[in-house]
């Protein structure tokens, strides 16, 4: 057999072995799911990027991304095992779930500063949170109301000194001036107002009143942590790597999100991704890394919830928020 023929046979055998290996690796990928708290948008770009770029697959995971919505409870679905992982509401949602006895565990916290803010028209004469007294203040009664309660308390206002009303998932009532103050997220509703040319407004940030509540918790179940810790680690590794890639390649990240969603407006998604980067890299998100769990902030939030009667008894915070997996994520994948 000639040398060239031998080389050809060897190459063919190598290719065949590589092909079998690749098939084996694909077959070995573990099927898992991640439940989002809303539909596809740049708020979850890191997850979509991690899947599209093969980061989950490289970690041995075959990930299905399940969208959420107004009637979807991520905490319950993940705690029950219906979904393996989730991007849930935030500090309050995890605490409520644990108080109810749900075996839910946060392994990372995406947003490092409070993503909520309060807006009012310049014409109202409201110049500070203290001026909310006697005003009609709207907020979502699905968790963010407790952030408002904390802000009022920090500024020396009692809840009954403010006319607090339920806010729908639309900014139209505020646009129509049915409220003196409305709640927005920095990455969505605030951009919606700007896009509609509404700029004669003032913005009040909870963090300016000393209230910080981390949001978009990355969660899984106690069962997963106990039985399949390697999958939990692989998921968190890939997710944070996906976020870092998304922030470093924003145009591509928006392309990926647009392909995953429907009826999305590109400019709005670009603005959303910019703001998501800001809230995820704020404070410890830069010094410690993406997904950092701020236990001091969480302790304060729990104390406030108990003070306002939203929680009856404190929960074991170390059981509810497990930073061991975050600590093992390579710095190269979580530090900007």
N, C-alpha and C positions, 0 to 999 in steps of 0.2 A: 504494500500500500504506500502510495507516494506521500511525501510530507504534506503537500497541500490538501490531499484527501483526508489525511489524519486530522489536520487542523479543522477541516470542514466538519468532520464527524464530531470532533470535540466541541466545536461551537454549537452544533445542533443539540448535543447532549446537555450542554450548559444551559441553552435556551429552554430546553424541555424541563430541566430541573427547576430553573427559575420560574417557569410558568406554573409548575405544580406547586412550588412554594408560595407563589402569589395567590393561587386558588385556595391553598390551605389557610393563608393569612386572612383572606376575605371571609372564608367559612368560619374562621375562629373569632371573628368580630362579634362582640356581645351586643345583642339588641337591647337598647334602652330608649327611654323617651324623656323629653324635657318639655314641661308645660309652661307656656308664657302667660303673663297676666293680661295680655291684650293681643290684638292682631299684629301681623307683621308690620314693623316700622323700625326706624333707626334706633329707637330705644333699646332694641334687642340685637343690634348689628353684630355684636361680638359673637353671639350664638350662631347666627346665620353665616358669618364669615368662617367660624371654626369648622362648620360642616362643609361649606363650599370649598375651602382650601385643604380639606383632608386632615385637619388637626385631630378630629375625633377618631377618624379611621386609623390614623397613625398610632393612637393610644389604645387601639383594639376595641373601639366602640362603634356600633352601627346605630347612630342617633336619629330618632324621629322627632321632629319639632312639631309640637301641638300648640296651635294658637289659643288664646284666651278670649275673654270678653266680659261684659258687665255681669253676667250670671255664672261665671266660672270662678270657683274657689280653689286656687292653686294649692293652698295649704292642706285642704282636705284631700285632694286628689293625690298629692305626693305622700302625705302621711299614711294613706290607705294602701299605697302601692299601686294605684291605678296609673300613676306616672312615676318614673324613677327619680327624676330631678325636676326642679321648677325655678322660675324667676318669679318670686312672690312679692307681696306688697312691701314689706320692710320690717323695721324693728317692731312696730306695734302688732303687725299681723303674726309674727313669730311668737311674740309674748302671749297673744290671745290664744293661739293654737295650743301652746304648752299649758296654759291655764285650763283649757278644756280637756287636757289629758292626751292630746294628739302627739304621737311620737315623731314630731317634726324637728329637724336640726338645720340651722343655717351654717353653711361652710364658707360663706363669703358674703360681703355686703358691697354691692356695686357703687351706689351713690354715697359719697362721703360727706356732703353737706345737704341740708334740707332742700329738696327740689321744689317745695311749695313756696309761694309768695302771695302777697295780698296787694291788689290793685284798686285804685280809686281815681276818679276823674279830678283834674286840678280844680275844677269849679266847686267841688264839695267843701273845700277849705280844710280838709283833713291833712295834717302835716306830720303826724306821728301816730303810732299805735295808740297812744293815750287818747287821741282824738276819736277813736272808735266808740267811745262812750256815747250811748244814746243813738248810735247809728245802726242801720240795717246791714249786717255783715253776713255774707253767704259763704258756706263751705260745704264740701262733700262729707256726708255723714257715714262714711265707710272707713274711717280711720283718721283722715286729715283733721277732723274736728278736734282731736286731742292735741294736735300740734297747735291749733288756734288757742285752745284753752291754756296751754303752757305759755304761749306768747303773751296772752292777756295777763296771766298771773305774774309773769316776769316783769311786766310793765305796771303792776299794781292795780289792775282792773279786775273786778269781780265779773263772773259770767252774766249775772242778772243785770249788770249795768250796760250790757250790749244786747241788741236785738239780733240774736244768732238764728239764721234761717238755713234751710236745706237748699243746696245749690244743685241744679240738674247738670248733666254732662253736656252742656252747651253754654257758650258764652253769650248767646243772644239776649238773655234777660239782663245781663250786665251792660251789653251794648245798648239795650233799650232803656238803661238807667233805672231798672227796677230795684237794684241794690246800690247802697253807698259804697260797699267794698265787696270784692269777689276774690275767690281763691283761684290761682293759676298754677300750673307746673311751668317751670322755666323753659322746658324743652318742647312744650306743645301749645297750651292755650295762650301763653304770652306771645309766642310767635304768630299765632292765629290773629291776635289783636293787631300786631304790627303789620301783618300782611294785608289787613283790611284798612290800613292807614290810620289806625287809632293810636295816636302818640301823645295825646294830651292827658297823660296819666302819671300817677306817682306809684312807686313800687316799694313795698316794705318786706324785708327779708327776716324770717324767723331767727336766723343766725345772728342778726344784728341785735336781737333781744336776748342772745345767749341760749337759744333753743336750737339744738342740732339733733336731727333724727335721720339716721341712715335708711335708705330705701333700696328697693329692688334686691331683696335678699336672694342669694343662690342657695336653694334648699334641697335636702334629701330626707330620707327616713332613718330612724335609728336602726332598722333592720338592715338597710343597705350598708351602713357604717360598720355594723357588726359582722355581716356575712360576706360583703364584697367591698372591702375598703380600697382595693386596688382600682376598682371601677370608679369609685368616688374620687380618688386622686386623679385618675386619668381624665375624668370629666372636668374637674376644676382646672387642671393644667391646661387643657385644650381651650376651655372657655376664656380664661384670662389671656392666653396667647392670641385667641381670636380678637379680643378687645384691643390688645396692643397693635395687632396688624391693622385693625379697622381704623384706629386713630392715625396710624402712619401711612395708610393708603386710603384716604377718605373717598375719593372718587370711585375706586373699585368697590369699597364697602357699600356705598350707596347703590351702585349697580346691582350688587348681590341682594340687597334689601328690596330694591324695586322689582327684581325678578321673582322674589319670594311672595310679594304682596300683590294686591290688586287695587286699582284706583288711587294709587299714591301719586302725590305731586312732588317732583324731584327737589325743587327749591326748598319746600317745607322739610323734606327729609335731610337735606344738607344742613339746614339751620338746626334741626333737631340733633343731628350727630355732633355738631359743634358744641351745643349746650350740654349734651350728655358727656362729652369729653371734659368739659369744665367741671361738672359736678362729680365726675368719677376721679379726676386727678387733683381735686382740691384737698387741702390739708394733708392727711396721711396717705392719700392716694398717690401723692408725688414722693413723699419721704419714705413711706413704707412699701407702697406698691398697690396696684389695682386690686380691688376686692378686700382690702383691709377691714378687719372687724374691730371697731372702736368700742371696747368694753366700757369705758368710762361714760361715753355717750349713751350706751344702752342702759347702764345702771340709772342714769338720770331720767331717761324716758320711762323706765319701769316705776321709779319713785313718783313721777308726775302722774302716771296712769292710776296708781294706787291712791294718790292724793285726790284725784278728781272722781274716784269711785268707778273708773272704767275697769279696774282690776280689783279683786277682793283681797287676794293674797299674792305675794311675790313668788316667782318661779325660780328654779335653779338655772341661773344664767349660763353656767359652764356646760350644762347639759343641753341647753337650747342653742347656744352659739359655740361651735367647735372650730377653733382656729388652727388645729393641728394639721389639717390638710393644706390650708392656705400657706402655713409656714414651710411646707415642703415643695411648694411650687417654685421652680427655678426663677431666680431674680431676672434672668434674661427674658422670661415670659410674662413678668408682671410689673417690672419697673420701666417707666418711660425714659 
